[in-house]
Amino acid sequence: MKKIMNILKQPPIIEDLRNHSGEQLAELRVLLASEAPARPDPRRPHFFEIEGETSVYYVFKYPSGAKVMLIGVWERDPASQFATTACPAA
């Protein structure tokens, strides 16, 4: 289930804990500004995965909605994306 994360402040404030690249931060800003779909973490309130073109971002959204903490980034698996588009559910 995908959920839209509402960010009240534009552009959103991003707190980066691990010194991610400028390109990663820029892509995350674009995703947040465009209200990209986000998957909530079922075990952790206010934590989300946001899928970019080549990366997945794991973030914590502060309850106020004005700030996002970037926890981690990993590359998307192109094979899994191909499998979901090549084999639609019956």
PDB file as gemmi writes it, atoms N, CA and C in Angstrom:
CRYST1    1.000    1.000    1.000  90.00  90.00  90.00 P 1                      
ATOM      1  N   MET A   1       0.843  -1.178   0.000  1.00  0.00           N  
ATOM      2  CA  MET A   1       0.000   0.000   0.000  1.00  0.00           C  
ATOM      3  C   MET A   1       0.884   1.236   0.000  1.00  0.00           C  
ATOM      4  N   LYS A   2       0.627   2.128  -0.915  1.00  0.00           N  
ATOM      5  CA  LYS A   2       1.397   3.365  -0.992  1.00  0.00           C  
ATOM      6  C   LYS A   2       0.598   4.481  -0.351  1.00  0.00           C  
ATOM      7  N   LYS A   3       1.313   5.351   0.310  1.00  0.00           N  
ATOM      8  CA  LYS A   3       0.687   6.456   1.006  1.00  0.00           C  
ATOM      9  C   LYS A   3       1.431   7.722   0.621  1.00  0.00           C  
ATOM     10  N   ILE A   4       0.730   8.813   0.519  1.00  0.00           N  
ATOM     11  CA  ILE A   4       1.369  10.087   0.203  1.00  0.00           C  
ATOM     12  C   ILE A   4       1.756  10.749   1.511  1.00  0.00           C  
ATOM     13  N   MET A   5       2.995  11.208   1.574  1.00  0.00           N  
ATOM     14  CA  MET A   5       3.497  11.897   2.741  1.00  0.00           C  
ATOM     15  C   MET A   5       3.280  13.380   2.528  1.00  0.00           C  
ATOM     16  N   ASN A   6       2.501  13.996   3.345  1.00  0.00           N  
ATOM     17  CA  ASN A   6       2.257  15.431   3.207  1.00  0.00           C  
ATOM     18  C   ASN A   6       3.353  16.212   3.915  1.00  0.00           C  
ATOM     19  N   ILE A   7       3.995  17.091   3.181  1.00  0.00           N  
ATOM     20  CA  ILE A   7       5.021  17.966   3.730  1.00  0.00           C  
ATOM     21  C   ILE A   7       4.441  19.373   3.698  1.00  0.00           C  
ATOM     22  N   LEU A   8       4.421  20.032   4.857  1.00  0.00           N  
ATOM     23  CA  LEU A   8       3.793  21.342   4.948  1.00  0.00           C  
ATOM     24  C   LEU A   8       4.680  22.462   4.439  1.00  0.00           C  
ATOM     25  N   LYS A   9       5.976  22.323   4.569  1.00  0.00           N  
ATOM     26  CA  LYS A   9       6.887  23.400   4.200  1.00  0.00           C  
ATOM     27  C   LYS A   9       7.543  23.085   2.868  1.00  0.00           C  
ATOM     28  N   GLN A  10       7.553  24.058   1.951  1.00  0.00           N  
ATOM     29  CA  GLN A  10       8.178  23.882   0.642  1.00  0.00           C  
ATOM     30  C   GLN A  10       9.330  24.858   0.524  1.00  0.00           C  
ATOM     31  N   PRO A  11      10.517  24.509   0.148  1.00  0.00           N  
ATOM     32  CA  PRO A  11      10.975  23.133   0.028  1.00  0.00           C  
ATOM     33  C   PRO A  11      11.155  22.513   1.415  1.00  0.00           C  
ATOM     34  N   PRO A  12      11.023  21.197   1.503  1.00  0.00           N  
ATOM     35  CA  PRO A  12      11.122  20.555   2.812  1.00  0.00           C  
ATOM     36  C   PRO A  12      12.537  20.654   3.381  1.00  0.00           C  
ATOM     37  N   ILE A  13      12.622  20.708   4.673  1.00  0.00           N  
ATOM     38  CA  ILE A  13      13.913  20.688   5.352  1.00  0.00           C  
ATOM     39  C   ILE A  13      14.327  19.226   5.472  1.00  0.00           C  
ATOM     40  N   ILE A  14      15.525  18.915   4.989  1.00  0.00           N  
ATOM     41  CA  ILE A  14      16.024  17.541   5.060  1.00  0.00           C  
ATOM     42  C   ILE A  14      17.220  17.511   5.990  1.00  0.00           C  
ATOM     43  N   GLU A  15      17.134  16.682   7.007  1.00  0.00           N  
ATOM     44  CA  GLU A  15      18.249  16.464   7.924  1.00  0.00           C  
ATOM     45  C   GLU A  15      18.936  15.177   7.477  1.00  0.00           C  
ATOM     46  N   ASP A  16      20.214  15.260   7.160  1.00  0.00           N  
ATOM     47  CA  ASP A  16      20.971  14.114   6.652  1.00  0.00           C  
ATOM     48  C   ASP A  16      21.917  13.618   7.733  1.00  0.00           C  
ATOM     49  N   LEU A  17      21.710  12.391   8.191  1.00  0.00           N  
ATOM     50  CA  LEU A  17      22.520  11.847   9.274  1.00  0.00           C  
ATOM     51  C   LEU A  17      23.846  11.254   8.817  1.00  0.00           C  
ATOM     52  N   ARG A  18      23.940  10.889   7.529  1.00  0.00           N  
ATOM     53  CA  ARG A  18      25.116  10.127   7.106  1.00  0.00           C  
ATOM     54  C   ARG A  18      25.867  10.740   5.927  1.00  0.00           C  
ATOM     55  N   ASN A  19      25.749  12.017   5.705  1.00  0.00           N  
ATOM     56  CA  ASN A  19      26.478  12.688   4.626  1.00  0.00           C  
ATOM     57  C   ASN A  19      26.270  12.027   3.265  1.00  0.00           C  
ATOM     58  N   HIS A  20      25.026  11.908   2.844  1.00  0.00           N  
ATOM     59  CA  HIS A  20      24.703  11.370   1.518  1.00  0.00           C  
ATOM     60  C   HIS A  20      25.129  12.369   0.451  1.00  0.00           C  
ATOM     61  N   SER A  21      25.224  11.898  -0.780  1.00  0.00           N  
ATOM     62  CA  SER A  21      25.697  12.757  -1.868  1.00  0.00           C  
ATOM     63  C   SER A  21      24.696  13.876  -2.155  1.00  0.00           C  
ATOM     64  N   GLY A  22      25.206  14.925  -2.773  1.00  0.00           N  
ATOM     65  CA  GLY A  22      24.352  16.042  -3.172  1.00  0.00           C  
ATOM     66  C   GLY A  22      23.291  15.617  -4.159  1.00  0.00           C  
ATOM     67  N   GLU A  23      23.636  14.666  -5.042  1.00  0.00           N  
ATOM     68  CA  GLU A  23      22.668  14.160  -6.022  1.00  0.00           C  
ATOM     69  C   GLU A  23      21.518  13.428  -5.331  1.00  0.00           C  
ATOM     70  N   GLN A  24      21.855  12.650  -4.298  1.00  0.00           N  
ATOM     71  CA  GLN A  24      20.809  11.931  -3.572  1.00  0.00           C  
ATOM     72  C   GLN A  24      19.890  12.898  -2.839  1.00  0.00           C  
ATOM     73  N   LEU A  25      20.465  13.907  -2.209  1.00  0.00           N  
ATOM     74  CA  LEU A  25      19.642  14.901  -1.503  1.00  0.00           C  
ATOM     75  C   LEU A  25      18.764  15.674  -2.475  1.00  0.00           C  
ATOM     76  N   ALA A  26      19.322  16.003  -3.647  1.00  0.00           N  
ATOM     77  CA  ALA A  26      18.537  16.727  -4.651  1.00  0.00           C  
ATOM     78  C   ALA A  26      17.369  15.882  -5.142  1.00  0.00           C  
ATOM     79  N   GLU A  27      17.617  14.584  -5.396  1.00  0.00           N  
ATOM     80  CA  GLU A  27      16.520  13.721  -5.858  1.00  0.00           C  
ATOM     81  C   GLU A  27      15.453  13.592  -4.775  1.00  0.00           C  
ATOM     82  N   LEU A  28      15.873  13.443  -3.526  1.00  0.00           N  
ATOM     83  CA  LEU A  28      14.893  13.344  -2.443  1.00  0.00           C  
ATOM     84  C   LEU A  28      14.065  14.625  -2.341  1.00  0.00           C  
ATOM     85  N   ARG A  29      14.682  15.778  -2.492  1.00  0.00           N  
ATOM     86  CA  ARG A  29      13.932  17.053  -2.465  1.00  0.00           C  
ATOM     87  C   ARG A  29      12.871  17.079  -3.559  1.00  0.00           C  
ATOM     88  N   VAL A  30      13.252  16.635  -4.748  1.00  0.00           N  
ATOM     89  CA  VAL A  30      12.301  16.609  -5.869  1.00  0.00           C  
ATOM     90  C   VAL A  30      11.154  15.644  -5.557  1.00  0.00           C  
ATOM     91  N   LEU A  31      11.483  14.470  -5.027  1.00  0.00           N  
ATOM     92  CA  LEU A  31      10.441  13.487  -4.701  1.00  0.00           C  
ATOM     93  C   LEU A  31       9.483  14.029  -3.647  1.00  0.00           C  
ATOM     94  N   LEU A  32      10.014  14.667  -2.628  1.00  0.00           N  
ATOM     95  CA  LEU A  32       9.161  15.227  -1.576  1.00  0.00           C  
ATOM     96  C   LEU A  32       8.299  16.375  -2.101  1.00  0.00           C  
ATOM     97  N   ALA A  33       8.885  17.217  -2.919  1.00  0.00           N  
ATOM     98  CA  ALA A  33       8.139  18.355  -3.465  1.00  0.00           C  
ATOM     99  C   ALA A  33       7.028  17.902  -4.404  1.00  0.00           C  
ATOM    100  N   SER A  34       7.237  16.764  -5.086  1.00  0.00           N  
ATOM    101  CA  SER A  34       6.227  16.267  -6.023  1.00  0.00           C  
ATOM    102  C   SER A  34       5.248  15.294  -5.360  1.00  0.00           C  
ATOM    103  N   GLU A  35       5.357  15.181  -4.032  1.00  0.00           N  
ATOM    104  CA  GLU A  35       4.495  14.275  -3.263  1.00  0.00           C  
ATOM    105  C   GLU A  35       4.524  12.861  -3.833  1.00  0.00           C  
ATOM    106  N   ALA A  36       5.730  12.356  -4.065  1.00  0.00           N  
ATOM    107  CA  ALA A  36       5.899  10.991  -4.574  1.00  0.00           C  
ATOM    108  C   ALA A  36       5.307   9.991  -3.582  1.00  0.00           C  
ATOM    109  N   PRO A  37       4.764   8.886  -4.091  1.00  0.00           N  
ATOM    110  CA  PRO A  37       4.211   7.869  -3.190  1.00  0.00           C  
ATOM    111  C   PRO A  37       5.283   7.326  -2.247  1.00  0.00           C  
ATOM    112  N   ALA A  38       4.874   7.052  -1.024  1.00  0.00           N  
ATOM    113  CA  ALA A  38       5.780   6.532  -0.008  1.00  0.00           C  
ATOM    114  C   ALA A  38       5.133   5.345   0.683  1.00  0.00           C  
ATOM    115  N   ARG A  39       5.930   4.322   0.942  1.00  0.00           N  
ATOM    116  CA  ARG A  39       5.441   3.148   1.666  1.00  0.00           C  
ATOM    117  C   ARG A  39       5.758   3.315   3.148  1.00  0.00           C  
ATOM    118  N   PRO A  40       4.741   3.297   3.996  1.00  0.00           N  
ATOM    119  CA  PRO A  40       5.007   3.410   5.432  1.00  0.00           C  
ATOM    120  C   PRO A  40       5.643   2.124   5.956  1.00  0.00           C  
ATOM    121  N   ASP A  41       6.530   2.259   6.916  1.00  0.00           N  
ATOM    122  CA  ASP A  41       7.128   1.109   7.590  1.00  0.00           C  
ATOM    123  C   ASP A  41       6.097   0.616   8.605  1.00  0.00           C  
ATOM    124  N   PRO A  42       5.611  -0.610   8.462  1.00  0.00           N  
ATOM    125  CA  PRO A  42       4.548  -1.075   9.361  1.00  0.00           C  
ATOM    126  C   PRO A  42       4.990  -1.216  10.816  1.00  0.00           C  
ATOM    127  N   ARG A  43       6.286  -1.293  11.061  1.00  0.00           N  
ATOM    128  CA  ARG A  43       6.779  -1.472  12.432  1.00  0.00           C  
ATOM    129  C   ARG A  43       7.217  -0.181  13.097  1.00  0.00           C  
ATOM    130  N   ARG A  44       7.354   0.887  12.315  1.00  0.00           N  
ATOM    131  CA  ARG A  44       7.860   2.141  12.870  1.00  0.00           C  
ATOM    132  C   ARG A  44       7.006   3.313  12.399  1.00  0.00           C  
ATOM    133  N   PRO A  45       6.259   3.935  13.296  1.00  0.00           N  
ATOM    134  CA  PRO A  45       5.455   5.091  12.912  1.00  0.00           C  
ATOM    135  C   PRO A  45       6.330   6.228  12.389  1.00  0.00           C  
ATOM    136  N   HIS A  46       5.850   6.903  11.366  1.00  0.00           N  
ATOM    137  CA  HIS A  46       6.494   8.078  10.761  1.00  0.00           C  
ATOM    138  C   HIS A  46       7.730   7.741   9.928  1.00  0.00           C  
ATOM    139  N   PHE A  47       8.020   6.453   9.697  1.00  0.00           N  
ATOM    140  CA  PHE A  47       9.124   6.045   8.823  1.00  0.00           C  
ATOM    141  C   PHE A  47       8.547   5.598   7.490  1.00  0.00           C  
ATOM    142  N   PHE A  48       9.222   5.992   6.386  1.00  0.00           N  
ATOM    143  CA  PHE A  48       8.719   5.702   5.042  1.00  0.00           C  
ATOM    144  C   PHE A  48       9.855   5.325   4.102  1.00  0.00           C  
ATOM    145  N   GLU A  49       9.521   4.551   3.072  1.00  0.00           N  
ATOM    146  CA  GLU A  49      10.402   4.310   1.936  1.00  0.00           C  
ATOM    147  C   GLU A  49       9.833   5.089   0.760  1.00  0.00           C  
ATOM    148  N   ILE A  50      10.693   5.858   0.099  1.00  0.00           N  
ATOM    149  CA  ILE A  50      10.289   6.641  -1.066  1.00  0.00           C  
ATOM    150  C   ILE A  50      11.156   6.195  -2.231  1.00  0.00           C  
ATOM    151  N   GLU A  51      10.517   5.777  -3.323  1.00  0.00           N  
ATOM    152  CA  GLU A  51      11.256   5.276  -4.473  1.00  0.00           C  
ATOM    153  C   GLU A  51      11.534   6.386  -5.472  1.00  0.00           C  
ATOM    154  N   GLY A  52      12.825   6.554  -5.773  1.00  0.00           N  
ATOM    155  CA  GLY A  52      13.256   7.454  -6.826  1.00  0.00           C  
ATOM    156  C   GLY A  52      13.486   6.650  -8.094  1.00  0.00           C  
ATOM    157  N   GLU A  53      14.069   7.285  -9.089  1.00  0.00           N  
ATOM    158  CA  GLU A  53      14.310   6.611 -10.359  1.00  0.00           C  
ATOM    159  C   GLU A  53      15.319   5.480 -10.218  1.00  0.00           C  
ATOM    160  N   THR A  54      16.389   5.698  -9.462  1.00  0.00           N  
ATOM    161  CA  THR A  54      17.414   4.671  -9.306  1.00  0.00           C  
ATOM    162  C   THR A  54      17.662   4.286  -7.857  1.00  0.00           C  
ATOM    163  N   SER A  55      17.105   5.039  -6.915  1.00  0.00           N  
ATOM    164  CA  SER A  55      17.367   4.796  -5.494  1.00  0.00           C  
ATOM    165  C   SER A  55      16.080   4.724  -4.691  1.00  0.00           C  
ATOM    166  N   VAL A  56      16.193   4.095  -3.522  1.00  0.00           N  
ATOM    167  CA  VAL A  56      15.106   4.067  -2.542  1.00  0.00           C  
ATOM    168  C   VAL A  56      15.613   4.810  -1.313  1.00  0.00           C  
ATOM    169  N   TYR A  57      14.793   5.699  -0.793  1.00  0.00           N  
ATOM    170  CA  TYR A  57      15.163   6.532   0.346  1.00  0.00           C  
ATOM    171  C   TYR A  57      14.343   6.095   1.561  1.00  0.00           C  
ATOM    172  N   TYR A  58      15.031   5.900   2.691  1.00  0.00           N  
ATOM    173  CA  TYR A  58      14.356   5.557   3.941  1.00  0.00           C  
ATOM    174  C   TYR A  58      14.413   6.796   4.820  1.00  0.00           C  
ATOM    175  N   VAL A  59      13.244   7.325   5.163  1.00  0.00           N  
ATOM    176  CA  VAL A  59      13.179   8.598   5.872  1.00  0.00           C  
ATOM    177  C   VAL A  59      12.267   8.509   7.092  1.00  0.00           C  
ATOM    178  N   PHE A  60      12.502   9.426   8.008  1.00  0.00           N  
ATOM    179  CA  PHE A  60      11.609   9.659   9.139  1.00  0.00           C  
ATOM    180  C   PHE A  60      10.978  11.020   8.925  1.00  0.00           C  
ATOM    181  N   LYS A  61       9.647  11.071   8.932  1.00  0.00           N  
ATOM    182  CA  LYS A  61       8.933  12.347   8.791  1.00  0.00           C  
ATOM    183  C   LYS A  61       8.516  12.808  10.178  1.00  0.00           C  
ATOM    184  N   TYR A  62       9.021  13.957  10.574  1.00  0.00           N  
ATOM    185  CA  TYR A  62       8.636  14.499  11.876  1.00  0.00           C  
ATOM    186  C   TYR A  62       7.129  14.737  11.894  1.00  0.00           C  
ATOM    187  N   PRO A  63       6.473  14.490  13.037  1.00  0.00           N  
ATOM    188  CA  PRO A  63       5.017  14.667  13.115  1.00  0.00           C  
ATOM    189  C   PRO A  63       4.537  16.054  12.700  1.00  0.00           C  
ATOM    190  N   SER A  64       5.360  17.076  12.861  1.00  0.00           N  
ATOM    191  CA  SER A  64       4.951  18.426  12.454  1.00  0.00           C  
ATOM    192  C   SER A  64       4.820  18.538  10.936  1.00  0.00           C  
ATOM    193  N   GLY A  65       5.512  17.642  10.196  1.00  0.00           N  
ATOM    194  CA  GLY A  65       5.433  17.646   8.745  1.00  0.00           C  
ATOM    195  C   GLY A  65       6.367  18.616   8.054  1.00  0.00           C  
ATOM    196  N   ALA A  66       7.121  19.405   8.808  1.00  0.00           N  
ATOM    197  CA  ALA A  66       7.987  20.418   8.204  1.00  0.00           C  
ATOM    198  C   ALA A  66       9.409  19.923   7.962  1.00  0.00           C  
ATOM    199  N   LYS A  67       9.745  18.741   8.471  1.00  0.00           N  
ATOM    200  CA  LYS A  67      11.116  18.270   8.401  1.00  0.00           C  
ATOM    201  C   LYS A  67      11.142  16.769   8.148  1.00  0.00           C  
ATOM    202  N   VAL A  68      12.147  16.335   7.377  1.00  0.00           N  
ATOM    203  CA  VAL A  68      12.339  14.920   7.070  1.00  0.00           C  
ATOM    204  C   VAL A  68      13.785  14.561   7.400  1.00  0.00           C  
ATOM    205  N   MET A  69      13.983  13.440   8.081  1.00  0.00           N  
ATOM    206  CA  MET A  69      15.319  12.963   8.386  1.00  0.00           C  
ATOM    207  C   MET A  69      15.650  11.817   7.433  1.00  0.00           C  
ATOM    208  N   LEU A  70      16.723  11.965   6.664  1.00  0.00           N  
ATOM    209  CA  LEU A  70      17.159  10.921   5.746  1.00  0.00           C  
ATOM    210  C   LEU A  70      18.002   9.923   6.531  1.00  0.00           C  
ATOM    211  N   ILE A  71      17.516   8.690   6.600  1.00  0.00           N  
ATOM    212  CA  ILE A  71      18.192   7.638   7.367  1.00  0.00           C  
ATOM    213  C   ILE A  71      19.123   6.833   6.479  1.00  0.00           C  
ATOM    214  N   GLY A  72      18.640   6.432   5.303  1.00  0.00           N  
ATOM    215  CA  GLY A  72      19.442   5.592   4.430  1.00  0.00           C  
ATOM    216  C   GLY A  72      18.985   5.658   2.985  1.00  0.00           C  
ATOM    217  N   VAL A  73      19.899   5.252   2.086  1.00  0.00           N  
ATOM    218  CA  VAL A  73      19.630   5.218   0.651  1.00  0.00           C  
ATOM    219  C   VAL A  73      20.227   3.933   0.103  1.00  0.00           C  
ATOM    220  N   TRP A  74      19.480   3.271  -0.773  1.00  0.00           N  
ATOM    221  CA  TRP A  74      20.027   2.111  -1.468  1.00  0.00           C  
ATOM    222  C   TRP A  74      19.522   2.104  -2.898  1.00  0.00           C  
ATOM    223  N   GLU A  75      20.266   1.407  -3.760  1.00  0.00           N  
ATOM    224  CA  GLU A  75      19.891   1.338  -5.168  1.00  0.00           C  
ATOM    225  C   GLU A  75      18.679   0.437  -5.340  1.00  0.00           C  
ATOM    226  N   ARG A  76      17.797   0.852  -6.253  1.00  0.00           N  
ATOM    227  CA  ARG A  76      16.648   0.017  -6.596  1.00  0.00           C  
ATOM    228  C   ARG A  76      17.143  -1.197  -7.350  1.00  0.00           C  
ATOM    229  N   ASP A  77      16.456  -2.302  -7.198  1.00  0.00           N  
ATOM    230  CA  ASP A  77      16.796  -3.524  -7.917  1.00  0.00           C  
ATOM    231  C   ASP A  77      16.050  -3.504  -9.248  1.00  0.00           C  
ATOM    232  N   PRO A  78      16.754  -3.272 -10.372  1.00  0.00           N  
ATOM    233  CA  PRO A  78      16.057  -3.192 -11.664  1.00  0.00           C  
ATOM    234  C   PRO A  78      15.387  -4.500 -12.047  1.00  0.00           C  
ATOM    235  N   ALA A  79      15.898  -5.624 -11.580  1.00  0.00           N  
ATOM    236  CA  ALA A  79      15.290  -6.914 -11.917  1.00  0.00           C  
ATOM    237  C   ALA A  79      13.909  -7.059 -11.280  1.00  0.00           C  
ATOM    238  N   SER A  80      13.756  -6.589 -10.055  1.00  0.00           N  
ATOM    239  CA  SER A  80      12.449  -6.711  -9.389  1.00  0.00           C  
ATOM    240  C   SER A  80      11.439  -5.789 -10.050  1.00  0.00           C  
ATOM    241  N   GLN A  81      11.867  -4.632 -10.525  1.00  0.00           N  
ATOM    242  CA  GLN A  81      10.952  -3.717 -11.215  1.00  0.00           C  
ATOM    243  C   GLN A  81      10.515  -4.329 -12.532  1.00  0.00           C  
ATOM    244  N   PHE A  82      11.444  -4.959 -13.258  1.00  0.00           N  
ATOM    245  CA  PHE A  82      11.117  -5.606 -14.509  1.00  0.00           C  
ATOM    246  C   PHE A  82      10.125  -6.750 -14.281  1.00  0.00           C  
ATOM    247  N   ALA A  83      10.328  -7.511 -13.221  1.00  0.00           N  
ATOM    248  CA  ALA A  83       9.452  -8.643 -12.937  1.00  0.00           C  
ATOM    249  C   ALA A  83       8.026  -8.184 -12.665  1.00  0.00           C  
ATOM    250  N   THR A  84       7.865  -7.056 -11.989  1.00  0.00           N  
ATOM    251  CA  THR A  84       6.503  -6.595 -11.695  1.00  0.00           C  
ATOM    252  C   THR A  84       5.810  -6.028 -12.920  1.00  0.00           C  
ATOM    253  N   THR A  85       6.587  -5.456 -13.851  1.00  0.00           N  
ATOM    254  CA  THR A  85       5.953  -4.920 -15.049  1.00  0.00           C  
ATOM    255  C   THR A  85       5.784  -5.985 -16.119  1.00  0.00           C  
ATOM    256  N   ALA A  86       6.648  -7.009 -16.124  1.00  0.00           N  
ATOM    257  CA  ALA A  86       6.579  -8.046 -17.161  1.00  0.00           C  
ATOM    258  C   ALA A  86       5.572  -9.129 -16.820  1.00  0.00           C  
ATOM    259  N   CYS A  87       5.280  -9.299 -15.531  1.00  0.00           N  
ATOM    260  CA  CYS A  87       4.373 -10.372 -15.112  1.00  0.00           C  
ATOM    261  C   CYS A  87       3.224  -9.794 -14.302  1.00  0.00           C  
ATOM    262  N   PRO A  88       2.250  -9.189 -14.959  1.00  0.00           N  
ATOM    263  CA  PRO A  88       1.143  -8.599 -14.208  1.00  0.00           C  
ATOM    264  C   PRO A  88       0.337  -9.691 -13.487  1.00  0.00           C  
ATOM    265  N   ALA A  89      -0.268  -9.309 -12.393  1.00  0.00           N  
ATOM    266  CA  ALA A  89      -1.068 -10.253 -11.621  1.00  0.00           C  
ATOM    267  C   ALA A  89      -2.255 -10.738 -12.448  1.00  0.00           C  
ATOM    268  N   ALA A  90      -2.565 -12.008 -12.267  1.00  0.00           N  
ATOM    269  CA  ALA A  90      -3.661 -12.602 -13.034  1.00  0.00           C  
ATOM    270  C   ALA A  90      -4.994 -12.280 -12.407  1.00  0.00           C  
TER     271      ALA A  90                                                      
END                                                                             
